[in-house]
Amino acid sequence: MKQYYDFKIEKIKDLSPEEINTRKKNLELFFQSGFPNKKEEDWKFSDLDSILSNNFKNIANKDLLTKEKKLKIIDEFEHNYISLLNGKLISSDFSYEEKNKISIGDFDYKNELIVDKKNSLNLLNNALAIGGFSLEISKNYKLKKPLIVYNNFSNSLNEIIINYKNSIILNEGSGLNLINYIAGSSKENFMVNSNENIKLKKNSSLRNSLLNNSKCNGYFYKYINTDLEENSNFENYFLSSGLKFNKLDIEINHNEKSIILVCETGGSSPNAGETLKKEGYKDIYILRGGINQWKMDNLPLV
């Protein structure tokens, strides 16, 4: 198959020698395997290697300037927000909250980069990621309003790949309703490869929704790694209006003996259950019919 990508660590600015070395190791391992293809069990119905090679001539990484463009805010309901442009943190607003209970800043890569051989896209992310944010909610604080992360992308992203990482920590007893919102209508082909590390401490709760406002020529892959402590609650909803490519992988590290999987219709939980079984988890329960059936049966919701 033709070579259709050109990735270089040298394009990333202000890296320490240690960072350069770790990033190069990840990139070398990525080059050995390339993008996922149908030979891999998790990708047999979505051959990303073929999809990209058929739609890109030479996809490359680039340290893009973050020229802030006018942010279009959803005005149908009150909410807090974080604004990203091409993966980089531009602004945030937590006017509805006690600001001393919330910590928000740029993602710190110095202590977070590792060599991860589980997934070739993780290797690529570890090699090329820049930007992203770190969010931490204080103990026993539940946000009063939802938080929308506006994921904006420049219209000029032609043959460019965007890699970035986010970190979200909910301390004990805290709560967050999070909406990841893809806001863009670019006609140029580009790819977004993002990683999100989520830590839910004891008795904390996160409702995570992913949606986009319109069709664009972006190819999106998101990997979520979640650590769940005792009595923590993680709900994930995936709503799409039809992107060129949109795939979400979730890895759950659970410290409890029993795991209950809940999705919207009951269709995706069995696949997640099989993945957990392969990783050694045994006591797994699936809500038949998903949350929709639960509501139809008039069962209680928190």
PEDALIN-V591722 format. One record per residue. RES is the residue in one letter. PSI is psi as a letter, one per 30 degrees, with the letter a starting at -180 (999 if undefined). Layout:
res->RES psi->PSI
res->RES psi->PSI
This chain:
res->M psi->k
res->K psi->l
res->Q psi->k
res->Y psi->g
res->Y psi->l
res->D psi->j
res->F psi->k
res->K psi->k
res->I psi->e
res->E psi->f
res->K psi->f
res->I psi->k
res->K psi->l
res->D psi->h
res->L psi->k
res->S psi->l
res->P psi->e
res->E psi->e
res->E psi->e
res->I psi->e
res->N psi->e
res->T psi->e
res->R psi->e
res->K psi->e
res->K psi->e
res->N psi->e
res->L psi->e
res->E psi->e
res->L psi->e
res->F psi->e
res->F psi->f
res->Q psi->e
res->S psi->e
res->G psi->a
res->F psi->l
res->P psi->k
res->N psi->l
res->K psi->f
res->K psi->f
res->E psi->k
res->E psi->e
res->D psi->f
res->W psi->g
res->K psi->f
res->F psi->g
res->S psi->i
res->D psi->i
res->L psi->e
res->D psi->e
res->S psi->e
res->I psi->e
res->L psi->e
res->S psi->f
res->N psi->f
res->N psi->f
res->F psi->k
res->K psi->e
res->N psi->i
res->I psi->k
res->A psi->l
res->N psi->l
res->K psi->k
res->D psi->j
res->L psi->k
res->L psi->k
res->T psi->i
res->K psi->j
res->E psi->k
res->K psi->l
res->K psi->k
res->L psi->k
res->K psi->j
res->I psi->k
res->I psi->k
res->D psi->g
res->E psi->f
res->F psi->l
res->E psi->k
res->H psi->l
res->N psi->l
res->Y psi->l
res->I psi->k
res->S psi->k
res->L psi->k
res->L psi->j
res->N psi->h
res->G psi->f
res->K psi->k
res->L psi->k
res->I psi->e
res->S psi->l
res->S psi->l
res->D psi->j
res->F psi->h
res->S psi->f
res->Y psi->g
res->E psi->l
res->E psi->j
res->K psi->f
res->N psi->f
res->K psi->f
res->I psi->k
res->S psi->k
res->I psi->k
res->G psi->a
res->D psi->k
res->F psi->k
res->D psi->j
res->Y psi->f
res->K psi->e
res->N psi->g
res->E psi->f
res->L psi->k
res->I psi->l
res->V psi->j
res->D psi->j
res->K psi->g
res->K psi->e
res->N psi->k
res->S psi->e
res->L psi->e
res->N psi->e
res->L psi->e
res->L psi->e
res->N psi->e
res->N psi->e
res->A psi->e
res->L psi->f
res->A psi->k
res->I psi->l
res->G psi->a
res->G psi->l
res->F psi->l
res->S psi->k
res->L psi->k
res->E psi->k
res->I psi->k
res->S psi->l
res->K psi->k
res->N psi->g
res->Y psi->k
res->K psi->k
res->L psi->k
res->K psi->f
res->K psi->l
res->P psi->l
res->L psi->k
res->I psi->k
res->V psi->j
res->Y psi->j
res->N psi->j
res->N psi->k
res->F psi->k
res->S psi->k
res->N psi->f
res->S psi->g
res->L psi->i
res->N psi->j
res->E psi->h
res->I psi->k
res->I psi->k
res->I psi->k
res->N psi->k
res->Y psi->l
res->K psi->k
res->N psi->l
res->S psi->k
res->I psi->k
res->I psi->k
res->L psi->j
res->N psi->l
res->E psi->k
res->G psi->g
res->S psi->l
res->G psi->k
res->L psi->k
res->N psi->j
res->L psi->k
res->I psi->j
res->N psi->j
res->Y psi->j
res->I psi->j
res->A psi->j
res->G psi->l
res->S psi->h
res->S psi->k
res->K psi->f
res->E psi->l
res->N psi->k
res->F psi->l
res->M psi->k
res->V psi->k
res->N psi->j
res->S psi->k
res->N psi->k
res->E psi->k
res->N psi->j
res->I psi->k
res->K psi->j
res->L psi->j
res->K psi->l
res->K psi->k
res->N psi->g
res->S psi->l
res->S psi->k
res->L psi->k
res->R psi->j
res->N psi->j
res->S psi->k
res->L psi->k
res->L psi->l
res->N psi->l
res->N psi->f
res->S psi->l
res->K psi->k
res->C psi->l
res->N psi->g
res->G psi->k
res->Y psi->j
res->F psi->k
res->Y psi->k
res->K psi->k
res->Y psi->k
res->I psi->k
res->N psi->j
res->T psi->k
res->D psi->j
res->L psi->k
res->E psi->a
res->E psi->k
res->N psi->g
res->S psi->l
res->N psi->k
res->F psi->j
res->E psi->k
res->N psi->k
res->Y psi->k
res->F psi->j
res->L psi->k
res->S psi->k
res->S psi->g
res->G psi->i
res->L psi->l
res->K psi->e
res->F psi->k
res->N psi->j
res->K psi->k
res->L psi->k
res->D psi->k
res->I psi->k
res->E psi->k
res->I psi->k
res->N psi->j
res->H psi->k
res->N psi->f
res->E psi->l
res->K psi->e
res->S psi->k
res->I psi->k
res->I psi->k
res->L psi->k
res->V psi->k
res->C psi->a
res->E psi->e
res->T psi->f
res->G psi->g
res->G psi->e
res->S psi->f
res->S psi->e
res->P psi->e
res->N psi->e
res->A psi->e
res->G psi->e
res->E psi->e
res->T psi->e
res->L psi->e
res->K psi->e
res->K psi->f
res->E psi->g
res->G psi->f
res->Y psi->k
res->K psi->e
res->D psi->i
res->I psi->k
res->Y psi->k
res->I psi->k
res->L psi->j
res->R psi->k
res->G psi->f
res->G psi->a
res->I psi->f
res->N psi->e
res->Q psi->e
res->W psi->e
res->K psi->e
res->M psi->f
res->D psi->g
res->N psi->h
res->L psi->l
res->P psi->k
res->L psi->k
res->V psi->999
